[in-house]
Amino acid sequence: MKSTIVKRSIILAGHKTSVSLEEPFWLGLKEIAHNRRDTLANVVGGIDGRRQQANLSSAIRLFVLESVRSGGKSEAASTDALESSGA
C-alpha cells in the first residue's frame, strides 16, 4: 500500500501555512477536531503553540499518534507527548 503525502493549506493566527500529511493522519486530525467540537484550525493552532522543535507536519503526526495511543481520552496526554518528544 502506497502512502501519498498531500500538501494542505491552513490559516493559523491569520497567516496561511501549509502542512504535508498522509491521508490517514489528516483524517485522524479532522476526527479529533470533530470529537472535541472544535475547528481544525484551533486544534492545529494548539499543536503549533506547544511544539518545541519539529516542523508542524511532524508535530501533527505525533499528536494524532498519541491521541490514538491514549484512546482519545485526553488532550493533556497528546500535548504532553509533544512536549516530551521535543516536537
Protein Blocks (a to p, Z undefined) as FASTA:
>chain_A
ZZddddddddeehiacdddddfklmmmmmmmmmmnopafklmmmmmmmmpmkbcfklmmm
mmmmmmmmnoomamklmmmmmmmnoZZ
